[in-house]
Amino acid sequence: MKTQFMVNFPAELASGLRMQEQEFAEEMKKLALVKLFELGKISSGIAAKALNISRIDFFDVLASYGVDMFNDIDAETLKQERHHG
């Protein structure tokens, strides 16, 4: 199930970034999901699903914004990977 909500921005903001309104809306969605991930509020899987992309593609999005993808990996996961790697 999807929920839609509206956020109002001055038209100059999109045009100042040289974006069309729809492109600007998608960018704001992406930025919000990246920040929520960075703050540890959502997982990469949830963010990827919201953007209709794979987790691997979401990791590429994170890299493009300079966000560490390892926020999603907890200490227990790292410990398990060390023992199996």
C-alpha positions in Angstrom: 0.0 0.0 0.0 1.3 3.4 -0.9 0.5 6.7 0.7 0.8 10.0 -1.2 1.4 13.4 0.4 2.2 16.8 -1.0 4.9 19.1 0.0 4.8 22.7 -1.2 8.0 24.4 -2.5 8.5 27.7 -4.2 8.6 27.2 -8.0 12.0 29.1 -8.0 13.6 26.2 -6.1 13.1 23.7 -8.9 13.9 26.2 -11.6 17.0 27.3 -9.7 18.2 23.7 -9.7 17.3 23.6 -13.4 14.8 20.8 -12.9 11.3 20.2 -14.1 8.7 19.9 -11.3 8.4 16.1 -11.6 12.2 15.7 -11.7 12.4 17.9 -8.6 9.8 15.8 -6.8 11.6 12.6 -7.5 14.9 14.2 -6.3 13.3 15.3 -3.0 11.9 11.8 -2.5 15.3 10.3 -3.1 17.0 12.7 -0.8 14.5 12.1 2.0 15.0 8.3 1.7 18.8 8.7 1.6 18.7 10.9 4.7 16.3 8.5 6.6 18.7 5.6 5.8 21.7 7.7 6.9 20.0 8.4 10.2 19.3 4.7 10.7 15.5 5.3 10.5 14.9 2.9 7.6 16.8 0.0 6.0 18.3 0.0 2.5 15.6 -2.5 1.5 12.7 -0.2 2.5 14.4 2.7 0.8 15.0 0.7 -2.4 11.4 -0.6 -2.4 10.1 3.0 -2.1 12.2 4.1 -5.0 11.3 0.9 -7.1 14.9 0.0 -7.5 17.1 -2.9 -6.2 19.2 -2.6 -3.0 22.3 -2.7 -5.1 21.0 0.3 -7.1 20.1 2.1 -3.8 23.8 1.6 -2.8 24.8 3.4 -6.0 22.4 6.2 -5.0 24.0 6.4 -1.6 27.5 6.5 -3.2 26.4 9.4 -5.5 25.4 11.4 -2.3 28.5 10.4 -0.4 26.6 8.3 2.2 28.2 5.2 3.7 26.2 2.1 2.7 27.5 0.3 5.8 24.9 2.1 8.0 22.7 -0.9 7.1 25.1 -3.6 8.4 25.0 -4.2 12.2 27.8 -5.6 14.3 26.3 -9.1 14.4 26.2 -9.2 10.6 29.8 -8.1 10.4 30.9 -10.8 12.9 29.1 -13.5 10.9 30.7 -12.4 7.7 34.2 -12.4 9.3 33.7 -16.0 10.3 32.4 -17.1 6.9 34.6 -15.0 4.8 
